[in-house]
């Protein structure tokens, strides 16, 4: 992994979910990166939740580190599609940095149109400290958000599945229908809505007992 002054890393979290916003973070290290962070920074999916929280706290308090956090809402995902919404969230995150970087490193193979140079890196959250940091920050922020939403909508288990289409989440959708936080444009949600409408229409034609 490597990092440099005026270079920011950006990553998003939540693209594969069927509920909740997509969240992005941008991180620019402008000072010394402690050894413990060098050792622990990695793709957020490979870091255990407790350690993610510890790394998040260290990053937020790290001197001379600029951090931008942003999101694209469920409504924006519906209008734009998930790929464009994720790009929008990443652009917003970079714009929230205290200074515009000279280069943005982006996890993936197709960077958004930033106001500066951008370099896509396949599996970049395992190769760049700044991308890995962005991945962890975005993951912690989004997980916390979904946990808060779960308190109001407990049936879907968002405190555990954070919006991903687990078996439990799909079953909860079949039993309770969609919430305002579900991504109505996603195939999984469309299929479920069609199935429920079909079942309701069939029930309407079942005669009552005489």
Secondary structure as the mmCIF struct_conf table of DSSP 4:
data_model
#
loop_
_struct_conf.conf_type_id
_struct_conf.id
_struct_conf.beg_label_comp_id
_struct_conf.beg_label_asym_id
_struct_conf.beg_label_seq_id
_struct_conf.end_label_comp_id
_struct_conf.end_label_asym_id
_struct_conf.end_label_seq_id
STRN STRN1 UNK A 2 UNK A 2
TURN_TY1_P TURN_TY1_P1 UNK A 5 UNK A 6
STRN STRN2 UNK A 7 UNK A 13
TURN_TY1_P TURN_TY1_P2 UNK A 15 UNK A 16
STRN STRN3 UNK A 17 UNK A 17
BEND BEND1 UNK A 18 UNK A 18
STRN STRN4 UNK A 19 UNK A 19
BEND BEND2 UNK A 20 UNK A 20
STRN STRN5 UNK A 22 UNK A 29
BEND BEND3 UNK A 31 UNK A 31
HELX_RH_AL_P HELX_RH_AL_P1 UNK A 35 UNK A 40
HELX_RH_3T_P HELX_RH_3T_P1 UNK A 44 UNK A 46
BEND BEND4 UNK A 47 UNK A 47
HELX_RH_AL_P HELX_RH_AL_P2 UNK A 49 UNK A 61
TURN_TY1_P TURN_TY1_P3 UNK A 63 UNK A 64
STRN STRN6 UNK A 65 UNK A 72
HELX_RH_AL_P HELX_RH_AL_P3 UNK A 74 UNK A 80
HELX_RH_AL_P HELX_RH_AL_P4 UNK A 82 UNK A 95
TURN_TY1_P TURN_TY1_P4 UNK A 96 UNK A 96
BEND BEND5 UNK A 97 UNK A 99
BEND BEND6 UNK A 102 UNK A 102
STRN STRN7 UNK A 103 UNK A 107
BEND BEND7 UNK A 108 UNK A 109
BEND BEND8 UNK A 115 UNK A 116
STRN STRN8 UNK A 117 UNK A 121
TURN_TY1_P TURN_TY1_P5 UNK A 122 UNK A 123
HELX_RH_3T_P HELX_RH_3T_P2 UNK A 124 UNK A 126
TURN_TY1_P TURN_TY1_P6 UNK A 127 UNK A 127
STRN STRN9 UNK A 128 UNK A 128
HELX_RH_AL_P HELX_RH_AL_P5 UNK A 129 UNK A 152
BEND BEND9 UNK A 153 UNK A 153
HELX_RH_3T_P HELX_RH_3T_P3 UNK A 154 UNK A 156
HELX_RH_AL_P HELX_RH_AL_P6 UNK A 158 UNK A 161
TURN_TY1_P TURN_TY1_P7 UNK A 162 UNK A 163
STRN STRN10 UNK A 164 UNK A 164
HELX_RH_AL_P HELX_RH_AL_P7 UNK A 167 UNK A 176
TURN_TY1_P TURN_TY1_P8 UNK A 180 UNK A 181
STRN STRN11 UNK A 182 UNK A 182
TURN_TY1_P TURN_TY1_P9 UNK A 184 UNK A 185
BEND BEND10 UNK A 186 UNK A 186
HELX_RH_AL_P HELX_RH_AL_P8 UNK A 187 UNK A 204
TURN_TY1_P TURN_TY1_P10 UNK A 205 UNK A 205
BEND BEND11 UNK A 206 UNK A 206
HELX_LH_PP_P HELX_LH_PP_P1 UNK A 207 UNK A 209
#
